[in-house]
Amino acid sequence: MNTRRRSFRTLSTTAAALVTLGLFVGRAESQTAAAKPLFRAGAATANVTPFLGEPIVGNFETPPASHIHDELHARCLVLDDGATKLAIVLVDSVGVSREVYDAAKKLAAEKTGIPARNILAAATHTHSGTSSQSENMMRANERLTPYQQLLSQRIADVIQVAANNLEPAQIGWGAVDVPGPLFNRRWLLQPGKTAKNPFGGNDRAVMNPGNRPDLLEPAGPTDPQVSFLAVRTPQGRPLALLANYSLHYIGGVPIGHVSADYFACFGQRIGLLLDADSRGFPPFVGIMSNGTSGDVNNIDVKGTSTRSYGPYQKMNVVADELADAVAGAYRKVAFHDHVPLAAAHRELTLATRKPTPEQLDRARKILAQPADAPKQHGLERAYAQRTLELNDAPAEISAPLQALRIGDLGIASIPFEVFTEIGLEIKKKSPFQPTFTIELAGGSYGYLPTPRHFDIGGYETWLGTNNVEPEASTKIVKTLMELFADLDAQRKAARP
């Protein structure tokens, strides 16, 4: 009897100790889980379709919008590592004025707590929407137009909704080459051959030259890489995917139609290929951003293909090819439960290009003539107007530049239509691998060639197409590398 009692006491003591140990272990595990940072992601879309009757911009002819083929959107991805939040927004527009973005970022920061410097907002560069620019892109409007007000509010809204949708997530990234749709649209002419420009001079390079017999070779490279960033739930359900490709818009849109071009086609297609259930909540968001495509389009000047495309067909062909390639690469992505986030921002002062007295005099004489007067160049009247606008513009602008760190991935942003060789240089020099650049981010100030292109001329270098000093790209790359270096120093300091 006594032996049984002693055994019972021993068992009771042991059981109590085990219970205590279990509570201690459970509490320790709970504390460890609580200490581990939680990575979250959220995505959303907002309709930014413009009003009918407003002029379609992106080309020299600006017909009124008369039909909505597909709605335009702002698409947003918000990331949260537990200490830092980032927001990336892509807007279906040819370009958005800085004051629109600044107003949206200020409102979004107030609503979400995400600092304005941590918000990257950019245009996709569809050429089938109405204007969200100022009348003079180098000078802010005194007050926002009705559409600019709508766009600013909707950008802020989509950031807020994406932040509301934050949930535990895994994140990964990858890249795949898709060279087929890309062609450098600037062509050097054979030695001794030139082409007239709207200023009464001659160029040694032409854009979209057609079947000219005096073509020598493309004036620059292309970048075949499609970079992408993807987030999913811990259970594997896709939440969003942000891609980046250095290709201009595709077009093939009837006159007066509003369309988001291949950027939206890609977003729809990638969702289908990833089997992202559109009935889920929140729904999957596919986003295509424009890389450095200022001198690259989808026109094969030297090609032999005789295939013709109906309205909207070619943009879907290109989008499907890109989405198919990204979906294949997605299956090989290593997803992470947590990565650190960081952002850096700097304002870079750049001088505005100014016309010479001779150019001003010529512009005024052209504009003084009747609109139907004989012309030496088909675009001379348009560029005479741009010459006067640049003369009235401020002597300098402050260009917002951003660098984001997402784990070992780097993202740069530039408020210009950027030549591809600049993007390739940024990829090569960045301490983060991979790195990609989103153009037309934070504002829209025209084209950004490298200095060498000004000597050979061509559309992208003309006064009024390019609006800032010829050395601007060199200064921008240098500044972005300094921002990346700061982020890299933070990365190294955080390592154990």
N, C-alpha and C positions, 0 to 999 in steps of 0.2 A: 504493500500500500504506500509506504513512504517512498519507495523507489519510483512508483508511478507518479506521486506528487512532485518529486524532484524533477522527473523527466518532463512533466507538464510545465513546471516553472521554467525549465531550461528552454523548452519549445516556445513558451510564451515570450520569454526574454529575447530569444532569437528572432521570433516573428516581429516583435516590436522594433528590434534593431533593423530588421529588413525593411519594415515599413518606413522607419525614420530615414534609412539610407535611400529608399525609393523616393521619398519626398524630397530629399536633398538633391538626388540626381535629376529628378523631374524639374525642381526649381532651377538648378544649374542649366539644364537644357533649355528651359524657358527663357532664362536670362540671356543665354547665348543667342537664341533665336531672336530675342528682342534687340540684342546689340547688333545683329547682322543687318546691314542696310538693305532696304527693299528697293528694287528697281521697278519703276512703273512707266507705262506709256499710255497715251490716249490720242485719238485721231478724230477728225470731224471734217465736214464740208459745209460750205455756205453758198447759196446761190447769189451770184453777182451779175446776172444777166442785165445788160443795159437797156435803155429805153429805145423803142423803135423810132425811126425818124432822125436819130443822131447820125452823123457821118461815120462810115466805116473807115478806120485809119490803118496805116501800114503800107500804103502805096501812094503814088502821086495823085491818083484819082480817088476821091472820097465820096462814093455814092451813099445815099441815106440807107440806114438799116431798115429793111422791109420784111425780114423773115427770120425767125429763130430756128435754126436747124437743130442745134443742141445747146442746152443751157450752159452758161459760163459759171465757173465756181472758183472759190478760194478753198484750197485743201490744206489742212494743217496737221502736223504731227508734233505732239508735246512729249518730252522725255523728262524723267525725274529720277535722279540717283539717290534721293534721300537728303541731299544737301544743296543740289543745284538743279534748276529747271531750265530747259531750252525749248524754244518753239520755232518751228520752221513752217512757213506759209508760202504756197505757190498760188499765184493769182492768174487766171486766164485773161491776159491782157498783152498788148504789144509792148507796153511799158507804162510804169506808174510813177508819177511825180513823187519826189521825196516828201513833200509836205503831207501827202496822203498817208504814206507809211508812218511818218512821225506822229501824226494825229492818232492813227490806229494803235501804234505801239504805246503811246501815252495812256490811252483809254484801256488797253488790254492790261498794262502793268497795274493800273489802279484796280481793275476787276480781279486779277489773278495773282498778283504779287510777283509775276515773272518780270525781272528787270528789262527795260526796253533794250539794253545792250545785248540781252540774251535772246532777242527775237530776230530771226532772219526772215525777211519778207521779200519776195521776188516775183517778177512777171515771167510767165511761160514764153511769151513772145508769139502768141497767135496773131496773125494779121487779119483776123475776121471778127474784130470787136470794135467798139467805139472808144473815143479817147478818154483816158484818165490822166492825161498830161496837162501841163500848163500851156497856154498859147505860145509862150517862148520857153522851151525846156530848160534854158539856162537862167530863167528868172521865175520865181514862184508867183502864182496868182495871188492877188490881194485877198481873195476869199475863194474857198473851194467851190467848184461848180456843183450842181445838184447830183450828178453822177459821182463825182469825187467824194462828196459827203456820204452817199450811199456806200461806196466802196470802202471808205475808211471805217465806217461803222460795222460793215459786214466782216472785214478783216479782224477787227477787234472781237466781234461776236464769235468767229470760228475759233480763235485762240481760246476764248473763254469756254466754249463747249468742249473743245479737245481737252482742256485742263479738267473740266468736270468729268470727262470720261476716263481719267487716269485709273489704271488697274495694274496689278502685278503682271510683269511681262519679262520675256527674254528678248535679247537683241543680238543681231548678227549682221554681217555685211559680206559683200563679195563683188566680183567684177567678171565681165565676159566681153570678148571682142566681137563686134558686129560691124565689119567694114563696108559691107555692100551698099548701104544707102548713102554713103558719104562721098562728097566731091568738093574740093576747094573751088570756089566759084570765081576766084580772081586768077586771070591768066596773063602771063607775060607775052608780049608780042615779039616777033622775030626782030633781030637787030636791024635798026633803021626804020622800023615801022612804029607808028604812033596812032593814037586816037584822040579826037578833040574832046575837050571838057567844057563845062558851061561857063568857064571864066575866060575863054578866049585863048587858052593854052592847049598843050598836048600832053598826053599820058603815055607811059610805056606799059601800062597794065589796064585791063578792062574786066568788068564784072559781067557775068552771064553773057559771054561773047557770041553765043549762037554758033553758026557754022562758018565763022570767019576763016579764010584760008591762011592767015598770017599768024596763027597762034604758035607759040613756042612750047610752053609748059606751065603747069600750075604755079602760082606765085607763093604758095605755102602748103603746109601739111594738113592732114586730117587726124583726128584722134578717134580710133575705132572703139574705145573702151566704154562700155555701159557699166557704171558703178551703181551700186544699190545698197540701201540700208533697210533692214526688215525687223519688225517686231511681231511677236506672237505671245499668246498666253502660255503659262507654264504647261498647260495641257496640249499645246501645239496648234491652237486655232489662230490663223493669221489675223493680225489687227491692222497692219498698215505696211506699205512698202514705198520707199522714196528712191526713185532712180534718177540718174543724171546722164545726159547724152549730148554730145557737142554737134547738134544738128539744128539748123534753122527750121522754121515752120515748113510744112509740105504744101499746103494750099489745095487748089482744085475745087475751090468754093465758088458757087454762083454769085453773081453780083448782088449785093444787098443782103446776103446771108450772114448771120452771126453764127460762129462755130469756134470751138476750143481746139480744133485741129488735132494732130496726132498725139498731143499730150494727153488729152482726155481719152482717146481711143486706147492708148496704152494702159491707162488706169483701169478701164473696164476689162480689158483683155487679161491683164495679169491677175485680177481677182478671180476670173473664171479658171485660169490655169492652176492657181494655187488652191482651188476648191474652197475658196472663202465664201461661206454661206451668206448671201446678201440679206437673208432674213434674220441673221444674228443681230444682237444689239450690244454695243454700237456696231454698225456695219463696217466691213473692211473698207479702207481708203487706199486706193492706188494713186501715186503721185509721180509725175515725170517733170523733172526740172531741166532747164536749158543750161548746158555746159558752156564752153567757150566756142561759140559757133558764128562769130561775126563775119567770118569769111568762108563759111561752109554751108552748102545746101544739098539738095537731092537731085540736081540736074546733071546728068552725065553728058557733057558736051561732046566727048569723043566716042560715046557709046554707039553700038550698032543696033540696039533694041528698037523695034518698030511698034512695040506695044503701046496702045493708047488707053487712057483711063477716063472714066466718067466722073462726074462730081463725087467727091468724097472717097473714091476708090483707093487712090494711091496712099492717102494718109493711113487708111486701114491696113493696107499691105505692109507699110513700114512699121506701124505699131505692132502688128501681129508678129513680124520677124523679131522685133526687139523683145516683146513679151515672151515669145517662145524661148529665146536665148536666156533671158533672166530666170524664167521658171526652171530651166535645166540647171543653172548655176545655183539657184536657191536650194535645191535638194542637197547640195554639198556644203552648205553654210554651217559653221560651228556656232551655235547659239550660246550666249552667256547669260547667266542668272543676274549678273551685275557688272556694269562698267562705270568708271567715273566720267563725269561731264564737266566741261569748262568752256568759257567763252572769253574772247578778247576783242576789243573794238578800238578803232582809232580814226580820227578825222584827218584827212590828208588834203592840204591846200594845193590846188592846181590852177595854173594860169589859164584863162580863157583865150582862145585864139581870136585875134582881131584882124579885120580886113585892112589892107593897105589903102592909102588915099586913092590910088588908081582903081582898085577893086570897088571902092565905094562909089566913085564917079561912074564907073561902068554900070553898076547895079542901078543907080538912080536913073540913068539914061534908058536902060532896058524897061524899067517899070513905068517910065513916062510915056512909052510908046503904047499904042492900042494892043490889047491882048492878042489880037489876030495878026499882028505885024509879022513880017518874015523874020525867021530866027536862024542864027548860026548854029545853035544847039537846041534840041528839043526841050531841055530842062533849064535853059538859061534864065527864064522868068522865075521859076521856083527858087533857084539858087540866088538870084538877085534879092528876093525877099528874105532868104535866110541870111544873106550877107548883112542886110540892114538890121536884122534881129540880133546877130552876133555883135554888131557895133553898139547896140543898145544894152547888151547884157553886162552884168557885173564883170570887173576885171579878173575875178577869180571865183572859184567855187570851193566848197568844202565837201570832199567826196568821202562818204562813210564806208569804211572797210571793216570786215568782220572775219574772225577765224574761230571755228568751233572745234572742240575736241570731244570725240565720242569714243572712249576707250583708246584704241590705237588708230582710229580713223580721224582724218582731218577734213574739214570743209572750209573753203574760202568763199567769200562773196565780194562781188565787184559791181558798181552801179553803171556799167557800160555794156555795149555789145562787144564782146572781147574776142580778139583773134585767137585761133586755136593754138598757135605756137606759144602764146602766153600761158594758156592752161597747161600745156605740156611742160613748160619751164617750171611752173608751180608744182606740178606733180613730182618732177625730178628733184627739186630742191627741198621739198617739205620733209621735216623730220618724222612726219606721220605717214604711215603706209597702210592702206592706200589713202590718197587725198584726191578730192575733186573740187571743182569750182562751180558755183552757181552765179551766172551773170544776171544783169539787170536787177540786182538786189539792193534795196535801200534807196533806190532812185533810178533815173534813166537820163543819162547825159550824152547819148550818142555813141558813136563807134570808137573802139580803142584798138588801133593798129600798133605794131611795134615801130620804132623810129625808122627802120630801113625802108618801110613801105612809102614813106612820104617822098622819097626820091623818085619812085617809079609812078606815083599817082594812082588814079582810079577812084571809083565812086566812094569807097570807104574812107579815103583820105581827104575828100573835098571839104572845103570850108563850109560848114553848115551840116555836113554829115558827121565829120569829126569836129568837136567843139573845144578841145583842150590842147595844151601844149604837146608837141611831138614826143617829148620825153616822158609823158605821163605814164606809159606802161612800165617803164623802168622803175619809176618811183613807186608805183603801186606794188609791183612784185617785191621790191626791197622792203616796203612796209609790211606786207603780208608775211614775209619771212621773219621779220622781227616779232610779229604777233605770234606766229607759230613757235618761235624760239622761246617766248615767254611761257606759252602753254607747255612746251616740252620741258622747260626747267621745273615747272610745277609737277609734271609727271614724274621726273627723276627724284624730286625732293620727297614725294609721297611714297616712294618705294622703300620697303623695309631694309 
